Amino acid sequence: MRYDKKGAVMPKLRFPEFREEWIVEKLSDVADFVNERISIDRIGLNDYVSTENMLPDFGGVTTASRLPATGSATRFRPNDVLVSNIRPYLKKVWVSDRDGGASNDVIVIRAKPTILGDFLPFALKTHSFIDHVMKGAKGVKMPRGDIQLMREYPVSHPSHSEQRRIAECLTSLDEVIAAQGQKVKALKDQKKGLLQQLFPREGQTVPCLRFPEFRNHLAWEEKPASQLFANRTQQGEEGLPIYSVTMTNGLVKRSSLERSVDDIAEADGNKTSFQNDIVYNMMRMWQGASGVAVEDCMVSPAYVVLAPQAGVHSQFFAFLFKLPKYLRVLTSHSQGLTKDRLRLYYKDFACILLPSPHIREQEAIANLLASIDRLIAVEIAQLEALKTHKTGLTQHLFPSPEVVAA
């Protein structure tokens, strides 16, 4: 839809002192699409933004891994809004807090005097803006947005004083969200540090950090995986729930996955996994695709089901299999011409030497790491709740897209 003249709308939620109607204008009327250039040799890694170091879901940016060898970039300044124009659905939109340069696939948008620089980002970091850009996206694998259509995006804005109040409100909420994100990161960093210390390093037979009651125990013994886990090949049983292996959440109920899964539902087309078995995806074990069964269930015949033997605490080895050191070992024992075709069959897994401390030490380590995982899950849930709250609040503080388009 094209917006050739100003319109007037009202949001659902307002601060009590404001009653004036909002104005609707095209994005190009309230903001400039920056084309100022800056030489690459004047930019550092921390000041360069491309689609590669922009994070999805309005997640910000990371430090660039490299700079172009020569040439120039689009110059951006603090409070400019940077929008990745490749695969817009990834919602890579960032508000600059510094001077720097952006690649040609990043659109730099700067507020005109009509609209406050603190307000414009909240008008663009929205699902409605992304949906608008996607309407003109061209391409299948790497769709690109239509910049002309982006210019025509309808931006609703009130007086400067109301813009300022809204920006202050949402900025304070962003600060709470950022603080919560830091809590999650701190817990993840703590877990990462513990993982490095609770398991032996390369070439060592004992970890750097041990629980007091195990400090006088012998060094960890290495055993072939075949002595620790048997290959369970039992056919599926009717009535058992079906689980799938995921990269990040281990073994989860297939019904909980948002994506479509083509696994066979009939019992005779699946394997049985009993509680505390470890199940891994043959094609993705080298990437960490494994998990512990929390109940008796059925799994795809494409998976390997590891039945723990005496003296094995499954959750301990589930953490072990995620360590970079052992991911490299699992990769080296996988069969295939290219990485995307690697498969770890049980016969190859069975030959791998795995560290095996006393089961009570296995249990203590697993319990500690599991408790941190539970804390992380709680804090992540709180973070997601805050993000959901902000989304809802933003939807009420700004006129709905349907009202604007009317």
C-alpha positions in Angstrom: 0.0 0.0 0.0 1.3 3.5 -0.9 1.0 6.4 1.5 0.9 9.6 -0.5 -0.5 11.8 2.3 -0.6 12.0 6.0 -3.2 10.2 8.0 -4.3 10.2 11.6 -4.6 7.3 14.1 -4.6 6.5 17.8 -3.0 3.7 19.8 -4.9 1.6 22.4 -2.7 2.6 25.3 -1.5 6.1 26.1 0.0 8.1 28.9 -2.9 10.1 30.5 -1.5 13.6 29.6 -1.6 12.9 25.8 -4.8 12.9 23.7 -3.8 14.3 20.3 -4.1 12.0 17.3 -0.9 10.4 15.8 0.3 11.2 12.3 1.0 8.5 9.8 3.7 9.2 7.2 5.9 7.2 4.9 9.2 6.1 6.4 11.1 8.1 3.8 9.2 11.3 5.0 10.4 10.9 8.6 13.8 9.3 8.1 16.8 9.4 5.6 18.2 6.3 4.0 21.9 7.1 4.5 24.3 6.8 1.6 27.3 8.6 3.2 30.4 6.5 2.7 33.5 5.9 4.9 36.7 4.2 3.9 37.3 0.7 5.2 40.7 1.7 6.5 39.0 4.0 9.0 37.0 1.3 10.5 37.9 -1.3 13.2 36.3 -4.8 13.7 34.2 -3.4 16.5 32.8 -0.7 14.2 31.9 -2.7 11.2 28.5 -4.2 10.7 27.4 -6.7 8.1 24.6 -9.3 7.9 27.1 -11.8 9.2 27.6 -10.2 12.6 24.1 -9.0 13.1 22.1 -11.2 15.4 18.5 -12.4 14.6 15.4 -11.5 16.5 16.5 -8.0 17.2 19.4 -9.4 19.2 22.0 -6.8 18.4 25.5 -7.3 16.9 28.7 -9.1 17.7 32.2 -8.1 16.8 33.0 -8.6 13.1 35.4 -11.5 12.3 36.9 -9.7 9.4 36.9 -6.5 7.3 36.7 -6.2 3.5 40.2 -5.8 2.1 39.5 -2.5 0.3 36.7 -0.2 -0.5 34.2 1.7 1.6 31.1 1.2 3.7 27.9 3.1 4.5 28.7 5.4 7.4 26.4 5.1 10.5 26.2 7.2 13.6 24.7 6.7 17.1 20.9 6.2 17.1 20.9 5.1 13.4 18.8 2.1 12.7 20.6 -0.7 10.8 18.5 -3.2 8.9 19.9 -6.3 7.2 18.4 -6.5 3.7 19.2 -10.2 3.3 16.6 -12.6 4.6 14.7 -9.9 6.4 12.6 -12.6 8.2 15.5 -13.1 10.5 14.7 -9.7 12.1 18.3 -8.4 12.1 17.6 -4.9 13.1 20.1 -3.0 15.4 20.2 0.5 16.8 23.7 1.9 16.6 25.4 3.1 19.8 28.6 4.2 18.0 30.1 5.6 14.8 31.1 3.0 12.1 30.5 1.5 8.7 28.0 -1.0 7.3 28.2 -3.4 4.4 26.2 -2.8 1.3 23.6 -5.4 2.4 22.8 -3.3 5.5 20.4 -0.4 5.2 21.2 2.6 7.4 18.1 4.7 8.4 18.4 8.0 10.3 15.6 10.0 11.8 14.7 13.4 10.4 13.7 16.2 12.8 10.0 15.1 12.6 10.8 12.1 14.7 13.1 11.6 17.6 16.2 9.3 17.1 15.2 7.5 20.4 11.7 6.9 19.1 12.3 5.6 15.5 14.0 2.3 16.6 10.9 1.2 18.5 8.8 1.9 15.4 11.1 -0.3 13.2 12.0 -3.1 15.6 8.6 -4.6 15.2 7.0 -7.6 13.5 4.8 -5.3 11.4 7.9 -3.6 9.8 9.5 -7.0 9.1 6.2 -8.3 7.5 6.1 -5.1 5.4 9.7 -5.6 4.1 9.0 -9.3 3.4 6.1 -8.4 1.1 8.6 -7.1 -1.4 11.4 -9.6 -0.8 12.8 -11.3 -3.9 14.7 -14.5 -4.1 14.2 -18.0 -2.6 17.4 -19.0 -0.7 18.6 -15.5 0.1 15.6 -13.2 -0.3 16.3 -9.5 -0.3 14.0 -6.7 0.6 12.7 -4.1 -1.8 14.2 -0.8 -0.6 11.6 1.3 -2.3 8.8 -0.7 -0.5 10.8 -0.2 2.7 10.7 3.6 2.2 6.9 3.4 1.9 6.5 1.7 5.3 3.8 3.7 7.3 5.3 5.1 10.5 2.9 6.4 13.1 4.2 9.1 15.4 2.8 11.5 18.0 4.2 14.8 19.4 7.9 14.9 20.4 6.9 14.9 24.1 4.9 11.7 23.7 7.6 10.1 21.6 10.0 10.9 24.4 7.8 9.3 27.0 7.3 6.1 25.0 11.0 5.9 24.2 11.9 6.3 27.9 9.3 3.6 28.9 10.5 1.1 26.4 14.2 1.9 26.9 13.8 1.2 30.6 12.2 -2.1 29.8 15.1 -2.9 27.4 17.5 -2.3 30.2 15.7 -4.8 32.4 15.7 -7.3 29.5 19.5 -6.7 29.0 20.2 -7.2 32.7 18.2 -10.5 32.6 20.1 -11.5 29.5 23.4 -10.9 31.4 22.2 -13.2 34.2 21.6 -16.0 31.7 25.0 -15.4 30.1 26.7 -15.4 33.5 25.1 -18.8 34.3 26.1 -20.2 31.0 29.6 -19.0 31.4 29.7 -20.5 34.9 28.6 -23.9 33.5 31.2 -23.6 30.7 33.9 -23.0 33.2 32.8 -25.9 35.4 32.7 -28.2 32.4 36.3 -27.3 31.7 37.4 -28.1 35.3 35.2 -31.1 36.2 36.5 -33.2 33.3 40.1 -34.0 32.6 41.9 -31.8 30.1 43.8 -33.1 27.1 46.5 -35.6 28.2 45.4 -35.7 31.9 43.7 -38.4 33.8 42.1 -36.4 36.6 40.1 -33.2 36.4 41.4 -29.9 37.9 38.4 -29.6 40.2 37.0 -32.5 42.2 34.5 -32.8 45.0 36.3 -33.2 48.4 35.1 -36.7 49.0 36.8 -37.9 45.7 40.1 -36.1 45.9 41.9 -39.1 47.2 40.4 -41.4 44.7 42.4 -43.0 41.8 42.7 -41.3 38.5 39.8 -41.7 36.1 40.0 -44.9 34.1 39.5 -45.0 30.4 37.2 -47.8 29.0 36.0 -48.7 25.6 32.5 -47.3 25.0 31.3 -50.9 24.4 32.0 -51.7 28.1 29.8 -48.8 29.1 26.9 -48.9 26.7 25.2 -51.7 24.8 23.4 -51.2 21.5 19.7 -51.4 22.2 17.9 -52.5 19.0 14.5 -53.6 20.5 11.5 -52.9 18.3 9.1 -50.2 19.4 6.2 -50.9 21.7 2.6 -49.8 21.2 1.4 -47.0 23.5 4.9 -45.5 24.2 5.3 -41.8 23.4 7.6 -40.9 20.4 10.7 -38.8 21.1 13.1 -37.0 18.8 16.7 -35.9 19.2 17.4 -32.2 19.0 20.6 -30.3 18.9 20.0 -28.0 21.8 17.4 -29.7 24.1 18.4 -33.3 23.8 15.7 -35.9 23.6 12.2 -34.3 23.6 8.7 -35.4 22.8 8.1 -35.3 19.0 4.7 -33.6 19.6 6.5 -30.6 21.3 8.4 -29.8 18.1 7.1 -26.9 16.0 8.7 -28.3 12.9 7.2 -31.1 10.9 8.7 -34.5 11.6 8.5 -37.4 9.2 9.2 -40.2 11.7 7.0 -43.3 11.4 4.3 -43.4 14.0 3.8 -47.2 14.0 5.6 -49.2 16.7 7.2 -51.7 14.4 8.8 -48.8 12.5 10.6 -47.5 15.6 13.0 -48.5 18.3 12.3 -48.7 22.0 14.3 -46.6 24.4 14.1 -47.1 28.2 14.4 -44.5 30.8 18.1 -43.4 31.2 19.2 -44.7 27.8 21.2 -42.2 25.8 19.9 -41.8 22.3 21.9 -40.1 19.5 21.3 -39.2 15.9 23.9 -41.1 13.8 24.1 -38.2 11.3 24.5 -35.4 13.9 26.2 -37.0 16.9 29.4 -35.2 15.9 27.5 -32.0 16.4 26.1 -33.0 19.8 22.7 -34.4 18.8 22.1 -36.7 21.7 20.0 -36.8 24.9 18.9 -38.9 27.8 15.5 -40.6 27.8 13.4 -39.3 30.7 10.9 -42.1 30.3 10.3 -45.3 28.3 9.6 -44.2 24.7 10.0 -44.9 21.0 12.5 -43.3 18.8 13.4 -43.2 15.1 15.2 -46.3 13.7 17.8 -43.8 12.4 18.9 -43.2 15.9 21.3 -45.3 18.0 20.0 -46.2 21.5 22.8 -46.7 24.1 21.8 -48.9 27.1 23.9 -48.0 30.1 25.7 -50.8 31.8 26.6 -51.3 35.5 28.6 -48.4 36.9 27.3 -45.9 34.3 25.4 -42.7 35.2 23.8 -41.7 31.9 23.5 -37.9 32.6 27.3 -37.7 33.3 28.1 -39.1 29.8 25.4 -36.9 28.2 27.4 -33.9 29.5 30.6 -35.5 28.4 29.4 -36.0 24.8 28.8 -32.3 24.5 32.4 -31.3 25.3 34.4 -29.9 22.4 37.1 -32.5 23.1 34.8 -35.4 22.7 32.8 -33.9 19.8 36.2 -34.0 18.0 36.6 -37.6 19.0 33.1 -38.5 17.9 33.8 -36.7 14.6 37.0 -38.7 14.0 35.1 -42.0 14.4 32.2 -41.0 12.1 32.1 -42.4 8.6 31.4 -40.3 5.5 33.1 -38.5 2.6 31.9 -35.0 3.7 30.8 -33.5 7.0 27.2 -33.3 6.0 27.2 -37.0 5.4 29.1 -38.2 8.5 27.5 -41.1 10.4 28.5 -42.6 13.7 27.5 -46.2 13.8 27.5 -48.1 17.0 30.4 -50.4 15.9 32.6 -47.3 15.5 31.3 -45.6 18.7 32.0 -48.8 20.6 35.8 -48.4 20.0 36.0 -45.0 21.5 37.9 -44.7 24.9 35.8 -42.8 27.4 36.8 -41.6 30.9 34.9 -43.5 33.6 35.3 -42.4 37.2 33.4 -44.1 40.1 29.7 -43.9 39.6 29.2 -41.8 42.7 31.6 -39.2 41.3 29.8 -39.4 37.9 26.5 -38.7 39.8 27.9 -35.8 41.8 29.2 -34.1 38.6 26.0 -34.7 36.7 23.8 -33.4 39.6 25.8 -30.2 39.8 25.6 -29.5 36.1 21.9 -30.4 36.0 21.2 -28.0 38.8 22.9 -25.2 36.8 20.8 -26.2 33.8 17.7 -25.9 35.8 18.7 -22.4 37.0 19.5 -21.4 33.4 16.1 -22.7 32.3 14.3 -20.6 34.9 16.2 -17.4 34.0 15.6 -18.0 30.3 11.9 -18.4 31.0 12.0 -15.1 32.8 13.9 -13.5 29.9 11.3 -14.7 27.4 8.5 -13.5 29.6 10.0 -10.0 29.7 10.4 -10.1 25.9 6.8 -11.2 25.5 5.7 -8.4 27.9 7.6 -5.8 25.8 6.0 -7.1 22.5 2.6 -6.8 24.0 3.3 -3.4 25.4 4.7 -2.1 22.1 1.6 -3.4 20.3 -0.6 -1.3 22.6 1.7 1.8 22.6 1.7 2.0 18.8 -1.4 2.0 16.6 -2.0 -1.5 15.1 -1.0 -2.1 11.5 -4.7 -2.8 10.7 -5.7 0.7 12.0 -2.8 2.4 10.2 -3.7 0.6 6.9 -7.4 1.5 7.1 
